[in-house]
């Protein structure tokens, strides 16, 4: 399966402003890239990619004063298979977890494990450990939060999502991640492209989405509390502790977003 992805983002800066954007495909996707256009910025400015501490691609540039537009298109090849389902995947005792997973076991900016711990154990302490427990967390979050774009708030934390019971995909992911960590299951926040492939058409598609991964049975497995079903065609951009680690755009000075278009769809051609 071939998937055509891309974005066009327009913003305005009152002065030349250094920026870091995370909208390029994750390095793990490089081998599946079949075509891409060069990163474009108008007015033109030099840019380059580097990898952050989590292994994600970050694009660095200085935006000119005034209105700027960045754009990029690419085609990736995908297996066409839904997210893996490993119903027998077991939890690993904390003492036996690999060192690199431990950072995904503690609290972070949007995932207050200290304040959600008792809630998590009250809700899931008696649920069968492993995959069934994580799925129970997804079921709970999926039913507990009411989705709506009008409910988006960049500062909402996992605890606030639990209390307010509204949010967007990042809030579903943050709450699920925090609850998993409270249960001593490493969980990391992910974002990327996710089109309506293999599911009914959505008149308000979420082409840019947040989901999460948990460490069970010695591997990272994908879960999605927002959709709460295995999906086809996820194109990963970045992974981190939470959304604070992997913002779409991080500006070192004020900017105003003017337009933001993200698209992803199945295609029959590898040409752009």
HELIX and SHEET records of a PDB file:
HELIX    1   1 UNK A   27  UNK A   32  5                                   6    
HELIX    2   2 UNK A   94  UNK A   96  5                                   3    
HELIX    3   3 UNK A   99  UNK A  104  5                                   6    
HELIX    4   4 UNK A  113  UNK A  124  1                                  12    
HELIX    5   5 UNK A  131  UNK A  144  1                                  14    
HELIX    6   6 UNK A  149  UNK A  151  5                                   3    
HELIX    7   7 UNK A  158  UNK A  164  1                                   7    
HELIX    8   8 UNK A  169  UNK A  182  1                                  14    
SHEET    1   A 4 UNK A  33  UNK A  36  0                                        
SHEET    2   A 4 UNK A  66  UNK A  77 -1                                        
SHEET    3   A 4 UNK A   2  UNK A  13 -1                                        
SHEET    4   A 4 UNK A 256  UNK A 267 -1                                        
SHEET    1   B 4 UNK A  47  UNK A  51  0                                        
SHEET    2   B 4 UNK A  57  UNK A  63 -1                                        
SHEET    3   B 4 UNK A  17  UNK A  21 -1                                        
SHEET    4   B 4 UNK A 249  UNK A 251 -1                                        
SHEET    1   C 3 UNK A  33  UNK A  36  0                                        
SHEET    2   C 3 UNK A  66  UNK A  77 -1                                        
SHEET    3   C 3 UNK A  40  UNK A  42 -1                                        
SHEET    1   D 2 UNK A 146  UNK A 147  0                                        
SHEET    2   D 2 UNK A 166  UNK A 167  1                                        
SHEET    1   E 4 UNK A 219  UNK A 223  0                                        
SHEET    2   E 4 UNK A 208  UNK A 216 -1                                        
SHEET    3   E 4 UNK A 187  UNK A 193 -1                                        
SHEET    4   E 4 UNK A 235  UNK A 240 -1                                        
END                                                                             
